[in-house]
Amino acid sequence: MQSRKMSFLEKTIDSFLGIFIAWAMTMALLPWIYGFETSAKTSAEITLIYTVPSIARGYLVRRFFNWIN
């Protein structure tokens, strides 16, 4: 069974690696699909807004499955 600290660390690292992909997608897709021009800073802010709940969700799901196992 994975400890709480390791669950949090794993999800945090996974999410922050995903930040780079999400940031690039925000920069590319918002203007292309929706016509919204964004700066690098705005794209980073949007990405971070979605990253924080992602870390929490992943941690809680991992802990739930460790608990039922």
Secondary structure, DSSP 8 states (H G I E B T S, - for coil): ---HHHHHHHHHHHHHHHHHHHHHHHHHHIIIII-----HHHHHHHHHHHHHHHHHHHHHHHHHHHHH-
